[in-house]
Structure formats: structure tokens, C-alpha cells
Amino acid sequence: MEKVVIESVAMNGGVGDYSYANNSSLQRSGFEAAKSLIHEAIMEKLDIKHLCNGKSFRITDLGCSAGPNTFIAVESIVEAIEQKHHSEGLKLPLPEFHVYFNDQLSNDFNTLFNLLPLERRYFAAGVPGSFHTRLFPEKSIDLVCSLSALQWLSEVPEDVVNIGRIHYSNAPSEVMEAYKGQFSKDMERFFDARAKEVVHGGLMVLSFPCIRDGQPYSRFLVGVFFSLLGSALMDMVKMGKVDQTKVDSFNMPFYAASPKEVEALVERNGHFTIERMETQDSPILQGKGVIQVYSKHNRACSEGLIRQHFGHDDEIIDELFDLFTNKLSESFSILEESSMNFVFVLLKRKQD
């Protein structure tokens, strides 16, 4: 079988029924869980006298997608910095805030900036490109924020052979190890790039889906989603509407690391101190109405990848997600028993 490397693509753009902008409540719940920790991090760990000495204060949100969650996060960060500035009783005026919204080249930046709040306390700019690479000049960023983004790999590892599945959930251990290896490579590149870009004493606030040590992936909510989506694709193979080899060469570039893995990667990089790290449970939505929420969420996040690999046939996509929705309904009890965890990591740039 020919090996196909699936590269990450952006979330669905626009403001339609299946857009990320209208179907990102799960990501919002991750931010809400981390919001108080982000505020505490800024109040306790931000060296306001050093970083806010009358000059501009530069913030970036890495993996911002097309809104609106990124605006809520940025506004909360700016508010916390202003509060910290006032609490210190500094005589210097507040700095001007510059916010750089980053996502992949294929991201819908038009929708992002159409949704940009008119009343805001910062200057805004878009920075297209992968956050696994350098994006900014050396020592130019004071605070990095990345929420619900670092779980996306730059690509699925080339050596994955995963017959009849689209993810490492319920797959052989060697598939899981290949994903783990790719995540390690990606995060090494991520930390190396940020080590060059973040000023000494600058902060990185990261929050993304994780799996608790020892937690079975079969009860991790996203793992359930991918198992059911893969099952829906296999149903379409049986109906003769999708080729088996296309399914066998398709894998979702998503990895949920454990906190221990993240800690080891930070320590290996050596340029940041871990100021705080903790795992948070995101509340699982309740009631039968969540089926449509989950279905649209998955379509908003994965439709671009599926179209890239299987083609742009609207009828096939619609039928696939109809099957997926039915499987979500049939597996409702499993969904209710599943969990969604996020790891919150606060890092501070060391002095070289």
C-alpha cells in the first residue's frame, strides 16, 4: 500500500453551519477551565516592571483559527496585564498592546478579522505559518498563548500502517508509538522556535487536550470520536462509496500527550522553567442535544482533512457525517462515560 502523509489543515472557515467559528464550544470549555489559571499566572509570574517599561507589549495566540475564542482569550490576557500593572502602582503608562494572531496558511483570516471586535485595547495583526517553525524575530514576544492547538501534529508519521482505522485509538501499540514520536519531534521544534522568539522572563501559557497517566484512550472523548468516524468510513467502504485503500492511508494528525511527556520535552529543551502544570477536567456536555453539537464540532475540525484526502464530493461528506451522527447517538452511553482533559502549562523563558 502506498504511504500517504496527512498534513494538518485549518479548521472550517466562514460562519456557516459547519464552521469552526460556530462549532468550537469544546475548545471554549478548555479555555474556561484555564481562564482563572491564566489570570493567576500573569498576576503572580509576569515581571511587569521588566516587560512593561513603557514600551509595547507583544502577545501572540498560536493556533488562533477563525474566532471567536481567540478574541475572548486575548481580551482576558490584556485585562489581567492591565490589572497587574495597576496593582504594582507603576508610574509608567500602560504599554501599547500588539497582538499577533497566528495559524496555518490555509486558515480563514478573512473571517477572523471580520469578527475582530471593534472595541478592543490592542493592535492586531495576522501571522500565517506553522507554529512548529519560527514565526517572529529573535526576542520579540513577551507572552505566548496557545489554547487547544498543540494536540494537532504537523503531519501523521510516514511509517504508520493502520488498517481499517483513522487514528491510534484501539490501534496496535506500534501505531501509538509512531504518533508519540511525531509529537515529540513537533514539540521539540515548537520549543526551539519559541526559545529564540520569547524575551528573557517572557511567559508561555499553553492549554491543550491531554490524557491522564494510565487513562484508557477508549474513554478519552476525542478517541471515541475518531473511532466512530473511522467506523463510519468503513461503512462507506462496504457500501462501495469509498475505497478501502483510501481509508487505510488516512490518519488524523492528533495526539493527546500525558503531562509527563510534556514535562520531559520542556526539560529536554532547557530554555524554559515550568512555573505551573496541572491537569483539568473539562465538563462533558449532557443530554441528547449534544449529539448534533459533537457531530458539527468534528465536521468543523476534520472536514478539511477529509476533503483533502478523499476529494471534495459534498454528497460523500454529507453522508459520512450522517453516518457519524447516527453512531454518536448509538454510542451515547459511552460518550457520557468518557472524559475530556486539558493540561495547563505555564512556562517562563530562562536567562541564557
C-alpha positions as CSV (number, residue, x, y, z in Angstrom):
1,M,0.0,0.0,0.0
2,E,1.3,3.4,-0.9
3,K,2.1,5.5,2.2
4,V,0.3,8.9,2.3
5,V,1.4,11.5,4.8
6,I,-1.6,13.6,6.0
7,E,-0.6,17.1,6.9
8,S,-2.7,19.3,9.2
9,V,-5.0,21.8,7.6
10,A,-7.0,24.6,9.1
11,M,-10.4,24.4,10.7
12,N,-13.5,25.1,8.5
13,G,-13.7,28.8,7.8
14,G,-16.7,31.1,7.3
15,V,-19.6,31.4,9.6
16,G,-21.8,28.7,8.2
17,D,-23.5,25.7,9.9
18,Y,-20.2,23.7,9.9
19,S,-17.8,26.5,10.5
20,Y,-15.3,26.4,13.4
21,A,-16.5,29.9,14.4
22,N,-19.9,28.4,15.2
23,N,-18.8,25.0,16.4
24,S,-16.0,25.5,18.8
25,S,-17.7,25.2,22.2
26,L,-15.5,22.3,23.3
27,Q,-12.4,24.4,22.7
28,R,-14.2,27.2,24.6
29,S,-14.7,24.9,27.6
30,G,-10.9,24.3,27.6
31,F,-10.3,28.0,27.8
32,E,-12.9,28.5,30.5
33,A,-11.2,25.8,32.6
34,A,-7.9,27.5,32.2
35,K,-9.1,31.1,32.4
36,S,-8.5,31.6,36.2
37,L,-5.1,29.9,35.9
38,I,-4.0,32.3,33.1
39,H,-5.1,35.2,35.3
40,E,-3.2,33.9,38.3
41,A,-0.1,33.2,36.1
42,I,0.0,36.8,34.9
43,M,-0.6,38.3,38.4
44,E,2.0,36.1,40.1
45,K,4.7,35.4,37.4
46,L,4.7,38.3,35.0
47,D,7.7,40.6,35.6
48,I,5.7,43.7,34.9
49,K,8.5,46.2,35.7
50,H,10.9,44.5,33.3
51,L,8.4,43.7,30.5
52,C,6.1,46.7,30.7
53,N,8.6,49.6,31.0
54,G,6.8,52.0,28.7
55,K,7.4,50.0,25.5
56,S,4.9,48.0,23.6
57,F,3.8,44.6,25.0
58,R,3.7,41.9,22.3
59,I,1.3,38.9,22.6
60,T,0.7,36.0,20.2
61,D,-2.0,33.4,20.1
62,L,-0.6,30.4,18.3
63,G,-3.3,28.3,16.5
64,C,-6.0,31.0,16.7
65,S,-8.2,29.6,14.0
66,A,-11.1,31.8,12.8
67,G,-12.5,33.1,16.1
68,P,-14.3,33.9,18.3
69,N,-12.5,32.0,21.1
70,T,-9.2,33.7,20.4
71,F,-10.7,37.2,21.0
72,I,-12.1,36.1,24.4
73,A,-8.7,34.7,25.4
74,V,-6.7,37.7,24.3
75,E,-9.1,40.2,25.9
76,S,-8.8,38.2,29.2
77,I,-5.0,38.3,29.0
78,V,-4.9,42.1,28.3
79,E,-7.2,42.7,31.1
80,A,-5.0,40.7,33.5
81,I,-1.9,42.5,32.4
82,E,-3.6,45.9,33.0
83,Q,-4.7,44.7,36.4
84,K,-1.2,43.6,37.3
85,H,0.2,47.0,36.1
86,H,-2.3,48.9,38.3
87,S,-1.6,46.6,41.3
88,E,2.1,47.3,41.1
89,G,1.4,51.1,41.3
90,L,3.8,51.8,38.4
91,K,4.2,55.4,37.4
92,L,5.0,54.4,33.8
93,P,2.0,54.4,31.5
94,L,0.4,51.2,30.3
95,P,2.2,49.8,27.3
96,E,0.6,49.6,23.9
97,F,-0.5,46.0,23.3
98,H,0.3,44.3,20.0
99,V,-1.5,41.0,19.3
100,Y,-0.3,38.6,16.6
101,F,-2.9,36.1,15.6
102,N,-1.2,33.0,14.1
103,D,-2.5,30.0,12.3
104,Q,-1.7,28.0,9.1
105,L,-1.6,29.5,5.7
106,S,-5.0,27.9,4.9
107,N,-6.7,29.5,7.9
108,D,-9.6,31.8,7.1
109,F,-8.0,35.0,8.2
110,N,-10.7,37.0,6.4
111,T,-13.4,35.6,8.7
112,L,-11.0,36.1,11.7
113,F,-10.6,39.8,11.0
114,N,-14.2,40.3,10.1
115,L,-15.1,39.0,13.6
116,L,-12.4,41.2,15.2
117,P,-14.1,43.3,18.0
118,L,-14.3,46.9,17.0
119,E,-13.9,47.9,20.7
120,R,-10.5,46.5,21.7
121,R,-7.4,47.5,23.6
122,Y,-4.8,46.2,21.3
123,F,-3.4,46.5,17.8
124,A,-4.0,43.3,15.7
125,A,-2.0,41.6,13.0
126,G,-2.2,38.2,11.3
127,V,0.9,35.9,11.1
128,P,0.3,32.9,8.8
129,G,2.5,29.9,9.2
130,S,3.1,26.7,11.2
131,F,3.8,27.2,14.9
132,H,6.2,24.3,14.6
133,T,8.6,26.8,12.8
134,R,10.0,30.3,13.5
135,L,7.4,33.0,13.1
136,F,8.9,36.1,14.8
137,P,12.2,38.0,15.1
138,E,14.5,37.0,17.9
139,K,13.5,38.1,21.4
140,S,10.4,39.9,20.1
141,I,7.5,38.3,22.0
142,D,6.6,38.9,25.7
143,L,3.7,36.4,26.1
144,V,2.8,33.4,24.1
145,C,-0.7,31.9,24.4
146,S,-1.8,28.7,22.7
147,L,-5.2,27.1,23.5
148,S,-6.5,23.8,22.1
149,A,-3.9,23.7,19.3
150,L,-0.8,21.9,20.2
151,Q,-2.5,18.5,20.0
152,W,-2.5,18.9,16.2
153,L,0.6,17.3,14.7
154,S,2.4,18.8,11.7
155,E,1.8,15.5,9.9
156,V,1.0,11.9,10.6
157,P,4.2,9.9,10.8
158,E,5.1,8.2,7.5
159,D,5.6,4.7,9.0
160,V,2.0,4.4,10.3
161,V,0.2,1.2,9.0
162,N,-3.2,1.3,10.5
163,I,-5.6,-0.9,8.5
164,G,-9.3,0.0,8.9
165,R,-8.7,2.8,11.4
166,I,-8.0,6.5,11.2
167,H,-6.2,7.1,14.5
168,Y,-4.2,5.3,17.1
169,S,-7.3,4.8,19.3
170,N,-7.8,1.0,19.6
171,A,-4.8,0.5,17.2
172,P,-1.6,-1.7,17.7
173,S,1.0,-0.3,20.1
174,E,3.4,0.5,17.3
175,V,0.9,3.0,15.8
176,M,0.7,4.7,19.2
177,E,4.5,4.9,19.4
178,A,4.7,6.4,15.9
179,Y,2.3,9.1,16.9
180,K,4.2,9.7,20.2
181,G,7.4,10.0,18.2
182,Q,5.9,12.6,15.8
183,F,4.5,14.6,18.8
184,S,8.0,14.6,20.3
185,K,9.6,15.9,17.1
186,D,6.9,18.6,16.7
187,M,7.2,19.8,20.2
188,E,11.0,19.9,20.1
189,R,10.7,22.2,17.0
190,F,8.0,24.3,18.8
191,F,10.1,24.9,21.9
192,D,13.2,25.6,19.9
193,A,11.4,28.2,17.9
194,R,9.8,29.9,20.9
195,A,13.1,29.9,22.8
196,K,14.5,32.2,20.1
197,E,11.4,34.4,19.9
198,V,10.4,34.9,23.6
199,V,12.2,37.6,25.6
200,H,14.0,36.7,28.8
201,G,11.4,36.5,31.5
202,G,8.6,36.2,29.0
203,L,5.8,33.8,29.6
204,M,4.2,30.9,27.6
205,V,0.6,29.9,28.5
206,L,-0.3,26.6,27.0
207,S,-3.5,24.5,27.3
208,F,-4.4,21.6,25.2
209,P,-6.2,18.2,25.4
210,C,-4.2,15.5,27.3
211,I,-4.6,12.1,28.6
212,R,-4.1,11.3,32.3
213,D,-1.4,8.8,33.1
214,G,-2.9,5.4,32.9
215,Q,-6.2,6.6,31.4
216,P,-7.5,4.2,28.7
217,Y,-7.7,6.0,25.4
218,S,-11.0,4.2,24.7
219,R,-12.6,6.5,27.3
220,F,-11.0,9.7,26.1
221,L,-13.7,11.7,24.3
222,V,-11.7,12.5,21.2
223,G,-10.6,8.9,20.9
224,V,-14.2,7.9,20.9
225,F,-15.0,10.4,18.2
226,F,-12.2,9.2,15.9
227,S,-13.1,5.5,16.5
228,L,-16.7,6.3,15.4
229,L,-15.6,8.4,12.4
230,G,-13.4,5.6,11.3
231,S,-16.2,3.1,11.6
232,A,-18.5,5.4,9.5
233,L,-15.8,5.5,6.8
234,M,-15.6,1.7,6.9
235,D,-19.4,1.5,6.4
236,M,-19.0,3.6,3.3
237,V,-16.3,1.2,2.1
238,K,-18.9,-1.7,2.5
239,M,-21.4,0.4,0.5
240,G,-18.9,0.8,-2.3
241,K,-18.7,4.6,-1.9
242,V,-15.2,4.9,-0.5
243,D,-12.1,2.8,-1.5
244,Q,-10.6,0.7,1.3
245,T,-7.1,1.8,0.4
246,K,-8.1,5.4,0.9
247,V,-9.2,4.7,4.4
248,D,-6.1,2.6,5.2
249,S,-3.9,5.5,4.1
250,F,-5.8,8.2,6.1
251,N,-5.0,9.0,9.7
252,M,-5.9,12.0,11.9
253,P,-2.9,14.1,12.9
254,F,-4.0,14.4,16.5
255,Y,-2.1,13.3,19.6
256,A,-3.1,13.6,23.3
257,A,0.1,13.6,25.3
258,S,0.4,12.9,29.0
259,P,1.6,15.6,31.4
260,K,4.8,13.6,32.0
261,E,5.5,13.6,28.3
262,V,5.1,17.4,28.1
263,E,7.3,17.9,31.2
264,A,10.1,15.8,29.7
265,L,10.0,17.7,26.4
266,V,10.2,21.1,28.2
267,E,13.1,19.9,30.3
268,R,14.9,18.5,27.3
269,N,14.7,21.9,25.6
270,G,16.2,23.5,28.6
271,H,15.2,27.2,27.8
272,F,12.1,27.4,29.9
273,T,11.2,26.8,33.6
274,I,7.9,25.1,34.4
275,E,6.2,27.5,36.7
276,R,2.9,25.6,36.9
277,M,1.5,22.5,35.4
278,E,-1.8,20.8,36.1
279,T,-4.4,18.6,34.5
280,Q,-8.0,19.9,34.4
281,D,-11.2,18.1,33.6
282,S,-13.5,19.8,31.1
283,P,-17.2,19.2,31.8
284,I,-18.8,16.8,29.4
285,L,-21.9,18.2,27.8
286,Q,-25.1,16.5,28.9
287,G,-28.4,15.5,27.2
288,K,-29.2,14.1,23.7
289,G,-28.8,17.5,22.2
290,V,-25.1,17.1,22.5
291,I,-25.1,14.6,19.6
292,Q,-25.5,17.4,17.0
293,V,-23.0,19.6,18.9
294,Y,-20.4,16.8,18.8
295,S,-21.1,16.0,15.1
296,K,-20.8,19.6,14.0
297,H,-17.7,20.1,16.1
298,N,-16.0,17.1,14.4
299,R,-17.0,18.2,11.0
300,A,-15.7,21.7,11.6
301,C,-12.3,20.3,12.8
302,S,-11.8,17.4,10.4
303,E,-13.7,18.2,7.2
304,G,-10.8,19.9,5.6
305,L,-8.5,16.9,6.2
306,I,-11.1,14.5,4.8
307,R,-11.8,16.6,1.7
308,Q,-8.0,16.9,1.1
309,H,-7.6,13.1,1.2
310,F,-10.9,11.7,-0.2
311,G,-11.9,14.5,-2.5
312,H,-14.4,17.4,-2.5
313,D,-17.6,15.5,-3.1
314,D,-20.3,17.2,-0.9
315,E,-22.6,14.2,-1.1
316,I,-19.9,11.9,0.3
317,I,-19.1,14.3,3.1
318,D,-22.7,14.8,4.0
319,E,-23.4,11.0,4.0
320,L,-20.3,10.4,6.1
321,F,-21.3,12.8,8.8
322,D,-24.9,11.5,8.7
323,L,-23.5,8.0,9.5
324,F,-21.2,9.5,12.1
325,T,-24.1,11.3,13.8
326,N,-26.1,8.1,14.0
327,K,-23.1,6.3,15.5
328,L,-22.8,9.1,18.1
329,S,-26.4,8.5,19.0
330,E,-26.0,4.8,19.2
331,S,-22.9,5.2,21.5
332,F,-24.5,7.8,23.7
333,S,-23.8,5.9,26.9
334,I,-20.1,5.6,26.0
335,L,-20.0,9.3,25.4
336,E,-21.5,10.0,28.8
337,E,-18.8,7.8,30.4
338,S,-15.9,9.5,28.6
339,S,-13.8,12.3,29.8
340,M,-12.1,15.3,28.2
341,N,-8.9,16.5,30.0
342,F,-6.7,19.5,29.3
343,V,-3.2,20.1,30.5
344,F,-2.3,23.7,31.6
345,V,1.3,24.6,31.4
346,L,2.9,27.9,32.4
347,L,6.5,28.4,31.2
348,K,9.0,31.2,31.8
349,R,11.9,32.0,29.5
350,K,15.2,31.5,31.2
351,Q,18.1,33.8,31.0
352,D,20.7,32.4,28.6
